[in-house]
């Protein structure tokens, strides 16, 4: 005959397994929503037509980003 502690431990393990399955299903549903939908990605080609980006602009942008991230 099993003791009460053993039975409650087994019940707890079954609950944990059920929760793990729920988490895996949740992860899969989120991944399905994040997967590419087959649409073409938007481009900036039309928006930035005629704009010239210099090496100085790129250096300034990198410096700006790095100062905010602490790198």
LOBANU-675844 format. One line per field, with one value per residue: x, y, z of N, C-alpha, C, O in turn; residue in three letters; residue number from 1. Coordinates in steps of 0.2 Angstrom, whole numbers, plus 2048, in hexadecimal, padded with zeros to 3 digits. Example, Ala and Ser with C-alpha at 12.3 -4.5 7.8 and 13.67 -1.06 7.14 Angstrom:
REM residues 2
n.x: [842;840]
n.y: [7E4;7F5]
n.z: [827;823]
ca.x: [83E;844]
ca.y: [7EA;7FB]
ca.z: [827;824]
c.x: [842;840]
c.y: [7F0;800]
c.z: [827;827]
o.x: [847;843]
o.y: [7EF;806]
o.z: [82A;828]
resn: [Ala;Ser]
resi: [1;2]
//
This chain:
REM residues 71
n.x: [804;803;80A;803;80B;812;808;804;80F;810;804;808;812;80C;803;80D;813;808;807;813;810;806;80D;816;80D;808;814;816;80A;80D;819;814;80C;816;81D;822;817;817;816;81D;82B;82B;833;83F;842;83A;836;842;848;853;85A;86A;875;882;893;895;888;885;88F;88B;87E;881;889;880;876;87F;882;876;874;87F;88A]
n.y: [7FA;80B;81A;829;834;830;82E;83B;841;83A;83F;84C;84C;847;852;85C;857;858;866;869;864;86C;878;876;874;881;889;883;888;896;897;893;89E;8A8;8A3;8A6;8AD;8AC;8B7;8C5;8CD;8DE;8EC;8F9;900;908;912;918;91D;925;92A;92C;923;925;91F;926;928;91B;918;921;91C;90F;913;91A;90F;906;90E;90E;901;8FD;8F7]
n.z: [800;7FC;803;809;806;7FB;7F1;7F0;7EB;7DE;7D8;7D7;7CE;7C3;7C1;7BE;7B2;7AA;7AA;7A3;796;793;792;788;77D;77D;779;76C;766;767;75F;753;74F;74E;743;732;727;719;713;70A;710;716;70E;70F;704;6FB;704;708;6FD;6F3;6FF;706;70F;719;71F;72A;72F;732;73C;746;749;74E;759;761;764;76B;776;77D;780;788;783]
ca.x: [800;807;809;7FF;810;814;803;803;815;80F;800;80B;816;807;802;813;813;802;809;818;80D;803;812;819;808;808;81A;815;805;810;81D;810;80A;81B;820;821;810;817;815;823;82D;82B;839;83F;845;836;836;849;84A;857;85E;871;877;889;896;894;882;885;893;887;879;885;88B;879;874;883;881;870;874;884;890]
ca.y: [800;811;81F;82F;839;82D;82F;842;842;838;843;852;84A;847;859;85F;854;85B;86D;869;863;873;87D;874;876;889;88A;882;88D;89D;896;893;8A5;8AB;8A1;8AA;8AC;8AB;8BE;8C8;8D2;8E5;8EF;900;902;90E;917;91B;91E;92C;92B;92A;921;925;91C;92A;926;914;918;924;917;90A;916;91B;909;904;912;90C;8FA;8FD;8F3]
ca.z: [800;7FB;808;806;803;7F4;7ED;7EE;7E6;7D8;7D6;7D6;7C8;7BD;7BF;7BB;7AB;7A6;7A9;79E;790;791;790;781;778;77D;776;765;763;766;759;74C;74E;74C;73D;72C;724;712;710;709;715;714;70D;710;6FE;6F9;709;709;6F6;6F3;705;706;716;719;724;731;732;735;742;74B;74B;753;760;764;766;770;77C;781;783;78C;780]
c.x: [804;805;806;804;812;80E;802;809;813;809;803;80F;811;804;807;814;80D;804;80E;815;809;808;815;813;807;80E;819;810;808;815;819;80D;810;81F;81E;81A;811;817;81C;825;82D;832;839;841;841;836;83D;84C;84D;85B;865;873;87F;88C;895;88E;882;889;88F;881;87C;886;885;876;878;883;87B;870;87A;88A;896]
c.y: [806;816;825;834;836;82F;836;844;840;83C;84A;851;84A;84E;85D;85D;857;863;86E;868;869;878;87C;876;87E;88B;889;887;894;89C;896;89A;8A9;8A9;8A5;8A8;8AB;8B2;8C1;8CD;8DA;8E8;8F6;904;908;914;91B;91D;925;92E;928;929;920;920;91F;928;920;914;91B;920;912;90D;917;915;906;907;910;905;8F9;8F8;8F8]
c.z: [800;801;805;803;7FC;7EF;7EB;7EA;7DF;7D4;7D3;7CF;7C2;7BC;7BC;7B3;7A7;7A5;7A3;797;78E;78F;789;77C;777;778;76E;762;762;760;753;74B;74C;746;737;729;71C;70F;70F;70E;712;713;70E;709;6FB;6FE;709;702;6F6;6F9;704;70D;716;71F;72B;734;735;73C;748;74E;750;75A;764;767;76C;776;780;783;787;78A;77F]
o.x: [809;7FF;806;803;813;810;801;809;815;80A;801;80F;813;804;806;815;80F;802;80E;817;80A;806;816;815;806;80D;81A;810;807;815;81C;80D;80F;823;819;819;80B;818;821;820;82E;836;834;843;844;836;83D;852;84A;85E;865;873;882;889;895;88D;87F;887;88F;880;879;885;885;874;876;884;87B;86D;87B;88E;89B]
o.y: [807;816;826;837;83A;830;838;848;843;83E;84D;856;84D;850;861;861;859;865;872;86B;86B;87C;881;879;880;890;88D;889;897;8A1;899;89C;8AE;8AD;8A8;8A2;8AA;8B3;8BF;8D1;8DA;8E6;8F9;90A;90D;919;921;91E;92A;933;922;92D;91C;91E;91C;928;91F;911;919;920;910;90A;916;915;904;904;910;904;8F3;8F6;8F5]
o.z: [804;803;7FF;7FE;7F8;7EA;7E5;7E6;7DA;7CF;7CE;7CB;7BD;7B6;7B7;7AF;7A1;79F;79F;792;788;78A;785;776;772;774;76A;75D;75D;75C;74E;745;748;743;737;729;719;709;712;710;70D;717;70D;709;6F9;6FC;70A;701;6F8;6F9;702;711;712;723;730;73A;73B;741;74E;754;755;75F;76A;76D;771;77C;787;788;78B;78E;77C]
resn: [Unk;Unk;Unk;Unk;Unk;Unk;Unk;Unk;Unk;Unk;Unk;Unk;Unk;Unk;Unk;Unk;Unk;Unk;Unk;Unk;Unk;Unk;Unk;Unk;Unk;Unk;Unk;Unk;Unk;Unk;Unk;Unk;Unk;Unk;Unk;Unk;Unk;Unk;Unk;Unk;Unk;Unk;Unk;Unk;Unk;Unk;Unk;Unk;Unk;Unk;Unk;Unk;Unk;Unk;Unk;Unk;Unk;Unk;Unk;Unk;Unk;Unk;Unk;Unk;Unk;Unk;Unk;Unk;Unk;Unk;Unk]
resi: [1;2;3;4;5;6;7;8;9;10;11;12;13;14;15;16;17;18;19;20;21;22;23;24;25;26;27;28;29;30;31;32;33;34;35;36;37;38;39;40;41;42;43;44;45;46;47;48;49;50;51;52;53;54;55;56;57;58;59;60;61;62;63;64;65;66;67;68;69;70;71]
//
